[in-house]
Structure formats: C-alpha cells, structure tokens
C-alpha cells in the first residue's frame, strides 16, 4: 500500500476518532453474523427489486447490494433505497471496512448519527438523512436514498439493523460454531 | 403489337409467381417434423401446389390468348401494379412482416381491384380478406411467428398471411383473365349457357378437379401433379435430417428436373403452337413458359422482356439472350428449386486482430455476441452488431465473410453482391459455388466502406443482397440483412480489452450510447470524443451531485469495479442506482465511455490525505454555485490523461469551475473542465494575484491559499482498484 494512501487512511481514522470505537460492539458476545442476505420476499414492507454481489476485499466474506422500495411504490422509483451489506470476518475487519467506505466519501467528515442504529453510525449532510452508514457487529451497512425523491432513510436503516441482528443469523452462527 | 402486349402480360405474371415462389422456398427451408410444424409445412405445400396450378392456368391462358386475342390495357396496368407490389415485397428491407411495414402493399392490392372497376372481384377480395382475418387473423399469425416452432420453420420472416394475400391477388387476376377469355371464347362460340358459371371467378384448380377445359392444359395436368408432389415432398421433408431424407430430396430434385424439362417441352409445344403466328413471340413465350415453371433465372429473362416494351425486336432479343443463359443454368441447377439463401454473415472473422475485420465485442458483461454475427432468423440491426476501429482499419483490406446455401442438390455457381450497406458500403460481386450444401466462407471486400469519414458513429445498415447465375445480366433479389455498425477511433483501451476476458470486450449496450451523436459521435480525435462525453455526462445525463455524503453509487468507492450494468439501466430509463453521484462515478463514466471509443483516460485522484479547501463551483445537476461539506473535499477524482501528473490534462464531468479572471470570487462564469491542464501554476506563490487567466484546473477549483491550492496535488489512482484507474466493468 502506498504511503500516500496510508497517510490518507490515517487521516480519515483521525477525523472519525477511530480509536474511540474500533473493535467494540454491543453484540460482540453473539459472535460474527453469517449469511446476512436479504431474501427475495423483501423485508418489513420493503420489496426487493434486485440484488447483486459486490466485489469482495480480503476482509469480506460476503458483499451484496440490494435495491429496495416500499411495497406499494415499486413502479415509479419515487422512493428507492440502495442497501449495501458487507459481511466481514470479524468486528475489526468491519471497522476497517467502514474506514474504506469513508475514504471513498468526498465529504471530509460525515456527521455522527444520534440514534441507536448500529454499533457506530454516520449520517449525512443536509436536512434529511438521505444516507446512513453503520456497522453492526461484523456487518457494514450502507443505506442510501437513491429514488427520484429524497427521503429519510432512518427507518429503513433501523429495519436493516434489526434484520442484521435477527434471530436467524444467531442460529446460523450457533449452528456453524458447533 | 397486340400479340406483344399479351406476352408481356403473361411474362409479368410469370415473374410475379416466380419471385413469390422463390421467397416461399427460401423461407421454408428450415423444416421440422412436429405436428404444428407439419401443419404449417402442409400450408406451404398447399400454397406451393396452388402456385404451380397458377402456372398451369397461365399456360392455358396463353394458349387461349393465341386464339382469342389480347387482354385489355386496363388489365395490363393491373398486372404492372401487381408486379410492382411484389417487387416491393421481395426487396423490402424489412423482411419481417413486410405487409405491416408497407401498408402501401395492401393498399395496392385493394386499389388493383377497385381501379379495375370490377365490383364482383372487389367483393370477393373483401370476402377472402375477411376469411383471412378470422381463421388466420394477424394476431394468430403474429403469435405463430413468435413461437419457436414457427420461427424454426420459416425463419420468422415469412408470415402465411403474406403468402395468402399475394396468392389471392394472383388468384383474382388470373381468374379475371380466365373469365374474360372464357367469355370471349363463349361469345366466339355462341354456345350460350354453359355448365360452368362463367360470370364468376373460376377456381385455378378447376382444371384439376373439374371437367377439362376445352382449351385447357391437357397433358400438362400430369406434369403439374408431378411438380406438386415434388414440391410437397420438398416442403415436408427436412433437407438434412437424415441420409434417407437427403436421398429422397435428391430424388425429388430429380423429379423436379424432369418436371422442369417436361415443362420445357410443354412450353415448347406452346411455342410451336404460337410459332405459326410469330417466331419472335415464340421465343418469348418459351422464355415465359420456362419461367412459369418457377424458374428464377428465367424470371430475369422475363423481366428483361417485360422491361423492353417499346420494341418488339429488342424485347425478343434480350429475352432470348437471357433465355439462353437461363437454359444453361437450368440444365445444371434445376433452377426452380435452387432456393439460394444466405446462411451466415461474419464481421469478426479474425478474433486475434481488428485490422481486417471487426473487433471483439460483447453485448453486456456475460451476454456475448455470437459469431457469426448474422444468422438466419436475425431481423433487427442490433441482433447483428459489429464494431470497427478507424486507425487499425485505415489502408487495410477489410472483409466480411458470408456463407450461402441452396435448396438444390445440384452444383450451381452464381454471383452474389449486396447493395446499400451504409458505412460499410455496397459489396462487390463474388462468385459463390453451391454444391447442394453450404457454400463455405465467401470473403466480400469492403471496398466501398466509409469507416472514419464521419468519425465515431453508430449506424444501422441494410444490405440488399442480390444474385444471378454466372453469365447472366440481370440481378435478382435474394434478401435484405440488417446490422448495427459501430465505428470508434481505435482499439478501445482499458478496462476494455480484446484479450481473453470476453466480459471486458466492448459492450454494445455501452457503444450504443458512446458512439451516438449525443455522446462522442461525430468526433475525429480523442480530445474531441472525451470532451463530448464529458459534456454529455455533465449536462444531459440527468445526474446530480451527492451533497449528502459525496459517495459513489456506481463504484465501490475506492474499489476496482464500475457498475456499468446498473448505469446502463439508469440511462435506459430503468433508474439503476439512481442519479445521485459523486466525482468517482463521474470519473469512471467519462473514462469508461471515452476509452470505449478509443481515448486513453484513467480515473485518478487529487488531494487525498488531508483534503483541500474549495472555491465555489457548480456541481453536476441543477443547483447553484457553492461548496458542499463545509467547503472541503476529502479527495477529488477526475478522468485524467497521461500519467495523471500535474502537467497532464483532465476531464471533469462532476463540476464546472469558475472560468473568469477571478475564480475565487463572484460573479462566476461556468467552465466545464474539458482537456484542461491540471495545473499551469505549480509552485506559484499563494495567494495568486488576479486577474488569473490561465486555463488551469486546480487553481480554479481550490481556495486561493495553502489549505486549498496548496494541498491539492495529484495523488494517483486508488491502490485497491488494481486497474490503473480503469475500473473493470460489471
């Protein structure tokens, strides 16, 4: 890795006070979540329009991108959400991945999200939270409003967070552990 | 004089049937054996048989005409209209449902009977049309055409309705002539009431099923039955399904040969009957009669005959010369069943190079362009795409390769050429040897191409293929083929490649945009192409800047892939990942689309590290001058030339900088950074004094101080992408 990029990474970590939240998770005792994939049925009132795999880096076990829309508004793209879920091997990896994602933001510092979503979460500039980036345990989630209308993604992010923490993943974890 | 008119009329009708039958043969060549297809096959066989019956009727008419005189001038005009209608049908560039594409054809069919002022026939035509519209409605035919069975059977191109309708036109006209002849005959004989309803249309099959007409074809009946049987066999038995069927086909061809010669003898007998009147008309009759037995080559002689109407002698001489070439051709090829067809057309016949042919392309990611690019069944231009590079093909002998086939089992040598062709130009004649199977590859030189004359472009082209027997003068229509041709400056650069990874071949779905006049089309050099692309992305793509986060939606930020499929969805109106983008998206779009047409850009960054302060700019999308994110960028990414250094030029579709002499203060003058030097004032003391007139990107983007201009340096590509700023397209 080049020195310039190392410098940039460190710069970003510093901007986001990385050391204060790195390697910490409210769900650490649950172990890493697995099989974090939204099914074709969609999720809590959100219809899944399509999904595709994202390129994985060395920290990721699974990386998928989903386009979701409220079930009654799937035709016109007025309200559309882009949800990226990166399932990493560990909490540490997830946090490093979050830094990767933050490095790709032109904003020098995203606002902290004052909410209980994720272990660590960042919101967006502007009056409406059209974008939320958070980490829950070993999963990095990016939730963005990409429809024709700018809408808040807070509720959608909360749904995704609940989904990540869902019982099915814990069971999957237990099953794979034993 | 009057005799000549009659011959012309009959010749025209012969040609009409000829051309029509040739079309049926061509499109009926792919045959299968399941029930539905057999049913359709029988329909074709029936039509074929009916056409042969028409020939018989014609022969009868001709004989009668020798006795009873000529048809009216009006009828001659009608026949000319029919001829024009069928010629339009045969040569129509949109061979897929030409009736739908050419309402004129239908109109002519109606007008023919209207203008003829024959209410009885018009009523019958309406009745028959009504019949067509019910049991064989267009919807049904459209459905049939969509089914694979029908497609496989007739190559998706020859709807039964067309056959039926054209047959009906011929039916009516022949019946009309028959009626007049009969009326004349009856009047002449003064026999009064007859057993047959003479005032009504006479079935063309009456000679077969009814009492033999007084001056009917006589011995021809048996000959015609043989021809019918042969055609039915030819229609129903797949040509290459098995050796037994092939031998059967062979024997059927033999019988066709004998029928052909028999037909010749019949025509010679008719000639001899007419020779008592005129020897010149005898030779002409012979020609048309030979044509009546569905000889394509003799239809050319017919054509030459009918085209020369002013001079009897010239008519007969051209007719006889064609006739001689036709007869030598007939003797070797069983001309009525030659059924020459185009099997394939290959543009990219050398996948290792792009100097002498088209380059490797794919449709989109894993959706490949199959080679040969054109096969029977392809109708739309985008089903047969090809891309050429101006630089690499300049001064080279570029060729396309076509393969032909014939329904005949006899060896035949013909010439084939193609008119039209747009940017690829007309194809000069090439000799094609047919031996009852595929011709093998035939190279056609693109000697008339205009690749590069209009710079980058995308063009739908049509080749109107024609053929003729070697030595003949008249070209005959074979068919039309449609293709989409892309022209780019030179071999596309990364991420696009011509190597092993076909997913990174130039995508036609992207070329559709990149080569269009709305994007880089019409440009003759790389800076122009990249500039046009940058302008289109900035001003006309509907994208807007992500002021919430400044994050990429069409890449994984600093990752190695550009989600081009999603972006194409957006361009196609299916929204994709939406219209909110950041600089990485814009840089990737400009790089990818520009490199697709032969530019050499890469997406590269500036200011990575501590970020840098901005001066007001006009971000992509509707908005106003200002700065997002509290006035700073964490980094910025643009499409860069060269090595991405300070002295290299950039293209930035993400924003417009202030182009006036004071870029750090209002008022602002929007300047889209197109082929703009990154910095022309490296190391300049800060702040830079105004007026500042250099077309220097960095100085016009950043605040005029150490935290702005002072921190904004080129910082290369993202380390993770591993592509040198040319993200893989997925």
Interface residues (C-beta under 8 A of the other chain):
Chain A: X1 X2 X4 X5 X7 X8 X11 X12 X52 X54 X55 X57 X67 X77 X80 X82 X100 X101 X103 X104 X105 X106 X107 X108 X109 X110 X124 X125 X126 X130 X131 X133 X142 X144 X146 X147 X148
Chain B: X546 X547 X548 X549 X550 X551 X552 X553 X555 X556 X557 X558 X559 X560 X561 X566 X575 X577 X578 X579 X580 X582 X583 X584 X608 X609 X610 X611 X628 X629 X630 X632 X633 X634 X635 X636 X715 X716 X718 X719 X720 X730
